[in-house]
Amino acid sequence: MMLCSIVISLLLQFLEAQGSPMVIYAQEGGTVTLPRDTPVTAENVYVNWYYGSVDKAPVISRNPLTGIQKGTWTRASLLPDFSLQISPVQDSDFEIFLCEQHVRKDNYIKTYKLYRVSIPKVPTVLFGDSLSLNCEVESSPVPTTVTWSPPKNSECEREITSYSGNTISVKDVSRCAGGVWTCEVKYENQKAKATTSVSVIDLAPSPPDPIYTSVSYSYSPTVDIPCSLSSNIPWAVVTNFSLQRGSWIFTPRSDQSQLLAVPLLILSVHPKTTWNITMNAQIAVQGRELKDQDLSIHKLLVSKKIRGEYTCSLKFMKKTLSRKVQVEVLQVQILQVPSSAGSSLYEGQSVNLTCTLGHPMTSDLEVKWKCPSCSTLPSLSSSPHPASLFIPEVRVQNSGKCICELWKNEKMLTSAELFLKIENVSVNIWLWVAISSGAVVFILLLVIVIIVIRRHKKQMIMSRRHKTRFCCCKNPQPKGFYKT
């Protein structure tokens, strides 16, 4: 009789629990927690979690004597308060769960019902297009409210968004709309979240400042010109999004060259995505295969010819994405000296070294010189240093590497170098000067002698021409002398 009353009591508790299950929202693929009520707080409480019915084997159990015992559900675990956590949630999990607790004769059963919240996956969005996301909340006995959270990017707060029920819309999306969007469902003092990842095809922003590099005479420096997609989107997705072509275009500085902008690289998407060098490329770039979102020009050999503006672009059917990168090349030049960079100079010569970008520097840029015996020059006694360094008379101790550093806001941007080789005016040089002078004098004397001899011969010939000649004839002639 007593056994029957216990069975009836448990059945009534089960039916009562089945009549009003606790609503729990979850996203498939996410994590959900079914909170355990605590009518029984004793440490020796037995906790059994069931899926669907108490007639089945428990999903997971807690026995105060033997500890936690797991069933066939590898996705189930118990939290410290013996609440049930499921991760990841599967499609078949949106059913009834039961939690049975008992201490000796005290028994308690509570039911839970999982409801679905989801965000349908949207395709990749092109920069400037519109975006619409819908938070789908399965109907349940409790009222729900929905709020949206954009990706954690401060720029996204300036996006034009609008709400309509559970739907959010974004017009003219930019790269900041790419990332994880979160739909939060509030119900009966509880919260559930669903997330979806949005990919936006756009180019990463250009560097805010020019890229500064420099010419070196001791090695061959290279520089990378950056350009990349703003997110890690497979090229198969980009090329299938009506991509027509891509290119790198170089525009030299107007004061450096009169050449118009010319393409350096053209994007080829079949059979592989590669940068191909154009026939009209004015500088030595390298073609390569693209295996990720990196579109950069790699290992561009530095020279003053690469000064200018580089434009990276991707052209789609309706719009073109482009980014511009400015490249500045620092160089140390020798002016007002009949000598090329790196050749020998001799003591006593004047040298004018110029640290230049090929155009006037802006006021926020500062030059610092470092070279042997530079500290003795009055022009370097205070800061800022001049862009042109004049040395009235170089000495042998001025030989060595002369470095010009370019600074901005207490940060060095780049540095250029030039090696000055200064030599003594040796005896050999004076010997060559003497030989050269002697040769010149000898040649002059020889010319003078030749001129004198020629004049003498000419005078002799002229004198012979003007002399009167007489002769005596054997034939009978009248007496006297006759002119012949």
C-alpha positions as CSV (number, residue, x, y, z in Angstrom):
1,M,0.0,0.0,0.0
2,M,2.8,2.4,0.9
3,L,4.6,1.5,-2.3
4,C,1.6,2.4,-4.3
5,S,1.3,5.8,-2.6
6,I,4.9,6.5,-3.4
7,V,4.5,5.6,-7.0
8,I,1.3,7.7,-7.3
9,S,3.1,10.6,-5.6
10,L,6.0,10.4,-8.1
11,L,3.6,10.1,-11.0
12,L,1.7,13.2,-9.9
13,Q,4.9,15.1,-9.5
14,F,5.9,14.0,-13.0
15,L,2.6,15.0,-14.5
16,E,2.7,18.3,-12.8
17,A,6.2,18.9,-14.0
18,Q,5.2,17.9,-17.5
19,G,2.3,20.3,-17.5
20,S,4.5,23.4,-17.2
21,P,8.0,22.8,-18.4
22,M,10.6,25.5,-18.0
23,V,11.3,27.3,-21.3
24,I,14.9,27.3,-22.4
25,Y,16.1,28.9,-25.7
26,A,19.3,27.7,-27.4
27,Q,21.1,27.9,-30.7
28,E,22.0,24.7,-32.5
29,G,25.7,24.3,-32.4
30,G,26.1,26.4,-29.3
31,T,26.1,25.7,-25.6
32,V,23.0,25.7,-23.3
33,T,22.6,25.3,-19.5
34,L,19.6,23.8,-17.9
35,P,19.6,25.4,-14.4
36,R,18.8,23.0,-11.5
37,D,16.3,24.2,-9.0
38,T,17.4,23.8,-5.5
39,P,14.5,22.6,-3.4
40,V,16.9,20.0,-2.1
41,T,20.1,21.7,-0.8
42,A,21.6,18.8,1.1
43,E,25.1,17.7,0.1
44,N,24.0,14.1,-0.2
45,V,21.4,14.9,-2.9
46,Y,21.0,12.5,-5.8
47,V,20.6,14.2,-9.2
48,N,19.5,12.5,-12.4
49,W,19.1,14.2,-15.7
50,Y,16.9,12.5,-18.3
51,Y,16.1,13.2,-21.9
52,G,12.5,12.7,-22.9
53,S,11.4,10.4,-20.0
54,V,12.5,9.0,-16.7
55,D,11.9,5.6,-18.2
56,K,15.1,6.0,-20.1
57,A,18.6,5.8,-18.8
58,P,19.9,9.1,-17.3
59,V,21.9,11.4,-19.5
60,I,24.1,12.1,-16.5
61,S,23.8,11.5,-12.8
62,R,25.3,12.6,-9.5
63,N,25.6,10.1,-6.7
64,P,27.0,11.5,-3.4
65,L,28.8,8.2,-2.8
66,T,30.2,7.3,-6.2
67,G,30.4,10.8,-7.8
68,I,29.3,11.8,-11.4
69,Q,28.3,9.0,-13.7
70,K,27.9,9.8,-17.4
71,G,25.6,7.9,-19.8
72,T,26.0,7.7,-23.5
73,W,25.9,11.5,-24.0
74,T,29.4,12.7,-24.3
75,R,28.1,16.3,-24.9
76,A,26.6,16.4,-21.4
77,S,28.4,17.7,-18.3
78,L,27.4,18.9,-14.8
79,L,28.3,22.3,-13.4
80,P,29.4,22.7,-9.8
81,D,25.7,23.3,-8.8
82,F,24.7,20.1,-10.7
83,S,23.0,22.1,-13.5
84,L,23.1,20.3,-16.9
85,Q,25.3,21.8,-19.7
86,I,25.1,20.6,-23.2
87,S,27.7,21.5,-25.8
88,P,27.3,21.5,-28.7
89,V,23.5,21.5,-29.0
90,Q,22.2,19.3,-31.8
91,D,19.0,19.4,-33.8
92,S,17.5,16.4,-31.8
93,D,18.0,18.2,-28.5
94,F,15.1,20.5,-28.8
95,E,12.8,18.3,-26.7
96,I,11.9,17.6,-23.1
97,F,14.5,17.2,-20.4
98,L,13.9,16.2,-16.8
99,C,15.8,16.7,-13.6
100,E,15.1,14.3,-10.7
101,Q,16.4,15.0,-7.3
102,H,16.0,13.0,-4.1
103,V,17.4,12.8,-0.6
104,R,16.1,9.7,1.2
105,K,12.3,10.0,0.8
106,D,12.2,13.6,-0.6
107,N,11.8,13.6,-4.4
108,Y,11.5,16.4,-6.8
109,I,11.1,16.4,-10.6
110,K,11.3,19.4,-12.9
111,T,10.9,19.4,-16.7
112,Y,12.5,21.7,-19.3
113,K,11.7,22.3,-22.9
114,L,14.4,23.5,-25.4
115,Y,13.2,26.0,-28.0
116,R,15.3,27.1,-31.0
117,V,16.7,30.5,-31.7
118,S,18.7,30.9,-34.9
119,I,20.0,33.4,-37.5
120,P,19.9,32.2,-41.1
121,K,23.4,32.4,-42.6
122,V,23.7,35.3,-45.1
123,P,26.0,35.1,-48.1
124,T,29.1,37.2,-48.4
125,V,28.3,40.9,-48.8
126,L,30.2,43.3,-51.1
127,F,31.3,46.7,-49.7
128,G,28.5,49.2,-50.3
129,D,25.7,46.6,-50.6
130,S,22.9,46.2,-48.1
131,L,22.7,43.6,-45.3
132,S,19.6,42.1,-43.6
133,L,19.7,39.7,-40.7
134,N,16.7,37.9,-39.1
135,C,16.6,36.5,-35.6
136,E,14.2,33.5,-35.8
137,V,12.7,32.7,-32.3
138,E,10.7,29.6,-32.0
139,S,7.2,30.2,-30.6
140,S,6.9,29.3,-26.9
141,P,4.4,29.9,-24.0
142,V,6.5,32.9,-22.8
143,P,6.9,36.3,-24.3
144,T,10.3,37.2,-25.8
145,T,12.1,40.4,-26.8
146,V,15.1,40.6,-29.2
147,T,18.1,43.0,-29.3
148,W,21.0,43.0,-31.7
149,S,24.7,43.6,-31.1
150,P,27.0,44.4,-34.1
151,P,30.6,43.1,-34.3
152,K,32.9,44.6,-31.7
153,N,34.1,47.5,-33.8
154,S,33.6,51.1,-32.8
155,E,33.1,52.1,-36.5
156,C,30.1,49.9,-36.8
157,E,28.2,52.2,-34.4
158,R,28.0,54.7,-37.3
159,E,26.4,52.3,-39.7
160,I,22.9,53.1,-40.8
161,T,20.8,50.4,-39.1
162,S,17.1,49.9,-38.7
163,Y,15.0,47.4,-36.7
164,S,11.8,45.8,-37.8
165,G,10.7,43.1,-35.3
166,N,13.4,40.6,-35.2
167,T,15.1,41.8,-38.3
168,I,18.0,44.3,-38.6
169,S,19.1,46.0,-41.8
170,V,22.3,47.8,-42.7
171,K,22.6,50.1,-45.7
172,D,25.9,50.7,-47.5
173,V,27.9,48.2,-45.4
174,S,31.6,48.8,-44.9
175,R,34.3,46.4,-43.7
176,C,33.3,47.1,-40.0
177,A,30.1,45.2,-40.6
178,G,32.1,42.1,-41.1
179,G,32.4,39.9,-38.0
180,V,30.1,38.2,-35.5
181,W,26.5,39.6,-35.1
182,T,24.6,38.6,-32.0
183,C,20.9,38.3,-31.5
184,E,19.9,38.2,-27.8
185,V,16.6,36.8,-26.7
186,K,15.2,37.9,-23.3
187,Y,12.5,35.8,-21.6
188,E,11.4,35.3,-18.0
189,N,14.5,36.8,-16.5
190,Q,16.7,34.7,-18.7
191,K,18.7,35.3,-21.8
192,A,19.8,33.3,-24.8
193,K,22.1,34.3,-27.7
194,A,22.4,33.3,-31.3
195,T,25.3,34.4,-33.4
196,T,26.2,34.5,-37.1
197,S,29.4,35.6,-38.9
198,V,29.2,38.0,-41.7
199,S,31.9,38.4,-44.3
200,V,32.3,41.7,-46.2
201,I,34.4,41.8,-49.4
202,D,36.5,45.0,-48.9
203,L,40.1,46.0,-48.9
204,A,41.9,46.7,-45.7
205,P,42.6,50.4,-45.1
206,S,45.7,51.9,-46.5
207,P,48.5,52.9,-44.1
208,P,47.8,56.4,-42.6
209,D,51.3,57.6,-43.5
210,P,53.6,57.0,-46.4
211,I,55.9,54.1,-46.4
212,Y,59.4,55.5,-45.8
213,T,62.4,53.5,-47.1
214,S,65.9,54.5,-48.2
215,V,68.7,53.8,-50.7
216,S,71.8,52.0,-49.4
217,Y,75.2,51.6,-51.1
218,S,76.3,48.7,-48.8
219,Y,73.4,46.3,-49.6
220,S,70.2,46.1,-51.8
221,P,67.2,46.9,-49.6
222,T,63.7,45.8,-50.6
223,V,60.2,47.0,-49.5
224,D,56.7,45.5,-49.4
225,I,53.8,47.6,-50.6
226,P,50.8,46.5,-48.5
227,C,47.3,45.6,-49.8
228,S,44.9,42.9,-48.6
229,L,41.3,41.9,-48.1
230,S,39.8,43.1,-44.9
231,S,38.9,39.6,-43.9
232,N,40.0,36.0,-44.6
233,I,37.7,35.3,-47.4
234,P,38.6,32.4,-49.8
235,W,39.5,33.5,-53.3
236,A,36.9,31.1,-54.7
237,V,34.2,33.3,-53.0
238,V,35.8,36.6,-54.2
239,T,36.2,35.5,-57.8
240,N,32.7,34.1,-58.0
241,F,31.4,37.5,-56.8
242,S,31.5,39.0,-60.3
243,L,35.2,39.9,-60.0
244,Q,36.3,41.2,-63.4
245,R,39.9,42.1,-62.8
246,G,42.5,43.4,-60.4
247,S,45.6,45.6,-60.8
248,W,48.5,47.4,-59.3
249,I,49.1,50.9,-60.9
250,F,52.2,53.0,-60.3
251,T,52.1,56.8,-60.6
252,P,55.6,58.4,-60.3
253,R,56.0,61.8,-58.6
254,S,55.3,64.6,-61.0
255,D,58.6,66.3,-60.2
256,Q,60.5,63.1,-60.7
257,S,59.1,61.9,-64.0
258,Q,56.7,62.9,-66.7
259,L,55.4,59.4,-67.2
260,L,51.7,58.7,-66.8
261,A,50.3,56.1,-64.5
262,V,51.1,52.7,-65.8
263,P,50.0,49.2,-64.6
264,L,52.6,47.0,-62.9
265,L,50.6,43.9,-62.2
266,I,47.4,42.4,-63.5
267,L,45.3,39.8,-61.6
268,S,44.7,36.5,-63.3
269,V,42.1,34.2,-61.7
270,H,42.3,31.1,-64.0
271,P,43.6,28.5,-63.5
272,K,45.2,30.1,-60.4
273,T,44.9,33.5,-58.8
274,T,48.2,35.2,-59.6
275,W,49.8,38.6,-60.1
276,N,51.2,38.8,-63.6
277,I,53.8,41.4,-64.6
278,T,52.7,43.8,-67.4
279,M,54.8,44.5,-70.4
280,N,54.8,48.3,-69.7
281,A,56.0,48.0,-66.1
282,Q,58.4,50.8,-65.3
283,I,59.9,49.2,-62.2
284,A,61.1,45.7,-61.4
285,V,58.1,44.0,-59.6
286,Q,57.7,40.3,-59.0
287,G,54.7,38.2,-60.0
288,R,53.4,35.6,-57.6
289,E,50.5,33.2,-56.8
290,L,48.0,34.5,-54.3
291,K,47.1,31.9,-51.6
292,D,45.4,34.0,-49.0
293,Q,44.0,37.5,-48.6
294,D,47.4,39.2,-49.1
295,L,47.5,41.3,-52.3
296,S,50.8,43.1,-51.5
297,I,53.7,43.7,-53.7
298,H,56.6,41.8,-52.2
299,K,60.4,42.5,-52.2
300,L,60.4,45.6,-54.4
301,L,64.0,46.7,-54.9
302,V,64.5,50.2,-53.5
303,S,65.8,53.0,-55.7
304,K,64.8,56.5,-56.3
305,K,62.7,55.4,-59.3
306,I,60.1,53.8,-57.0
307,R,59.0,57.1,-55.4
308,G,55.4,57.7,-56.1
309,E,51.8,56.4,-55.5
310,Y,50.8,52.8,-55.8
311,T,47.1,51.9,-56.3
312,C,45.8,48.4,-55.6
313,S,42.3,47.8,-57.0
314,L,39.7,45.0,-57.5
315,K,37.0,45.7,-60.1
316,F,33.7,44.0,-59.7
317,M,30.7,44.3,-62.0
318,K,29.1,47.2,-60.2
319,K,31.9,48.8,-58.3
320,T,35.7,49.0,-57.9
321,L,37.6,48.7,-54.6
322,S,40.9,50.5,-54.4
323,R,43.5,51.6,-51.9
324,K,46.4,54.0,-52.4
325,V,49.9,53.7,-50.8
326,Q,52.5,56.5,-50.9
327,V,56.1,55.5,-51.0
328,E,58.9,57.9,-50.0
329,V,62.6,57.0,-50.7
330,L,65.3,58.8,-48.7
331,Q,68.7,59.3,-50.3
332,V,72.0,61.0,-49.6
333,Q,73.5,62.8,-52.5
334,I,76.8,64.6,-53.2
335,L,76.3,68.0,-54.8
336,Q,78.6,70.7,-56.1
337,V,81.5,68.1,-56.4
338,P,82.6,66.6,-59.7
339,S,82.4,63.1,-58.2
340,S,79.8,60.4,-58.2
341,A,78.5,58.7,-55.0
342,G,81.0,56.4,-53.5
343,S,84.0,57.6,-55.4
344,S,87.2,59.1,-53.8
345,L,87.5,62.6,-52.7
346,Y,90.7,64.4,-51.8
347,E,91.6,66.6,-48.9
348,G,90.8,70.2,-49.4
349,Q,87.8,69.7,-51.6
350,S,84.4,71.1,-50.5
351,V,81.5,68.7,-50.2
352,N,77.8,69.4,-50.1
353,L,75.7,66.4,-48.8
354,T,72.0,66.6,-49.3
355,C,69.4,64.3,-47.5
356,T,66.4,64.3,-49.8
357,L,63.1,62.6,-50.6
358,G,63.2,64.0,-54.1
359,H,60.9,66.9,-53.1
360,P,60.7,69.5,-50.2
361,M,60.0,67.9,-46.9
362,T,57.0,68.8,-44.7
363,S,57.5,70.7,-41.5
364,D,56.8,67.6,-39.3
365,L,59.8,65.8,-40.7
366,E,63.3,66.2,-39.1
367,V,66.7,65.3,-40.3
368,K,69.6,64.1,-38.1
369,W,73.1,63.6,-39.4
370,K,75.6,61.1,-38.1
371,C,79.1,61.0,-39.7
372,P,82.8,61.1,-38.6
373,S,83.8,64.5,-37.3
374,C,80.3,65.9,-37.9
375,S,80.2,67.3,-34.4
376,T,82.8,70.0,-35.4
377,L,80.5,71.5,-38.0
378,P,78.7,74.6,-36.8
379,S,75.5,73.6,-38.7
380,L,75.1,70.5,-36.5
381,S,75.7,72.2,-33.2
382,S,71.9,72.5,-32.6
383,S,68.7,70.7,-33.6
384,P,67.1,70.4,-36.1
385,H,69.9,69.6,-38.5
386,P,69.8,71.1,-42.0
387,A,68.8,68.9,-44.9
388,S,72.0,69.9,-46.7
389,L,75.3,69.5,-45.0
390,F,78.2,71.6,-46.3
391,I,81.8,70.7,-45.4
392,P,84.1,73.5,-46.6
393,E,87.3,71.3,-46.6
394,V,87.2,67.6,-46.1
395,R,89.9,65.8,-44.3
396,V,91.0,62.2,-44.2
397,Q,89.3,61.9,-40.8
398,N,86.0,62.7,-42.4
399,S,86.2,59.3,-44.2
400,G,83.5,56.8,-43.3
401,K,79.8,56.1,-43.4
402,C,77.7,59.2,-43.4
403,I,74.1,58.5,-42.2
404,C,71.1,60.7,-42.6
405,E,68.1,59.8,-40.3
406,L,64.6,60.9,-41.0
407,W,62.4,61.5,-37.8
408,K,58.8,62.3,-37.1
409,N,57.3,62.8,-33.7
410,E,60.3,61.4,-31.9
411,K,60.3,58.3,-34.0
412,M,62.8,57.4,-36.7
413,L,61.1,56.6,-40.0
414,T,64.2,55.5,-42.0
415,S,67.8,56.3,-42.6
416,A,70.0,56.6,-45.7
417,E,73.8,56.2,-45.9
418,L,76.7,57.1,-48.1
419,F,80.3,56.2,-47.7
420,L,82.8,59.0,-48.1
421,K,86.3,57.9,-49.1
422,I,88.7,60.9,-48.6
423,E,92.4,60.5,-49.6
424,N,95.6,62.5,-49.2
425,V,97.0,64.3,-52.2
426,S,99.9,61.9,-52.6
427,V,103.3,62.3,-54.4
428,N,102.0,60.2,-57.3
429,I,99.4,62.8,-57.9
430,W,102.0,65.5,-58.0
431,L,104.1,63.4,-60.2
432,W,101.3,63.0,-62.6
433,V,100.7,66.7,-62.5
434,A,104.3,67.3,-63.3
435,I,104.4,64.8,-66.1
436,S,101.2,66.3,-67.5
437,S,102.6,69.8,-67.2
438,G,105.9,68.7,-68.8
439,A,104.0,67.0,-71.6
440,V,102.0,70.1,-72.2
441,V,105.2,72.3,-72.3
442,F,106.9,69.8,-74.6
443,I,104.0,69.8,-77.0
444,L,103.9,73.6,-76.9
445,L,107.7,73.9,-77.6
446,L,107.4,71.3,-80.4
447,V,104.6,73.3,-82.0
448,I,106.6,76.5,-81.7
449,V,109.7,74.8,-83.3
450,I,107.5,73.4,-86.1
451,I,106.0,76.8,-86.7
452,V,109.5,78.5,-86.8
453,I,110.9,75.9,-89.2
454,R,107.9,76.3,-91.5
455,R,108.2,80.0,-91.5
456,H,111.9,79.8,-92.2
457,K,111.4,77.5,-95.2
458,K,108.7,79.8,-96.5
459,Q,110.9,82.8,-96.3
460,M,113.7,81.0,-98.2
461,I,111.3,80.1,-101.0
462,M,110.0,83.6,-101.3
463,S,113.5,85.0,-101.4
464,R,114.4,82.7,-104.3
465,R,111.4,83.7,-106.3
466,H,112.2,87.4,-106.1
467,K,116.0,87.0,-107.2
468,T,117.0,88.2,-110.9
469,R,118.7,85.5,-113.0
470,F,121.2,86.1,-116.0
471,C,122.9,83.8,-118.6
472,C,125.6,84.0,-121.4
473,C,124.5,82.4,-124.7
474,K,127.0,80.6,-127.1
475,N,125.1,81.5,-130.3
476,P,126.2,84.6,-132.0
477,Q,124.2,87.4,-130.5
478,P,124.6,91.1,-130.3
479,K,127.1,92.0,-127.8
480,G,125.9,92.7,-124.3
481,F,123.9,90.9,-121.7
482,Y,120.3,89.9,-122.0
483,K,117.6,89.1,-119.4
484,T,116.3,85.6,-119.5
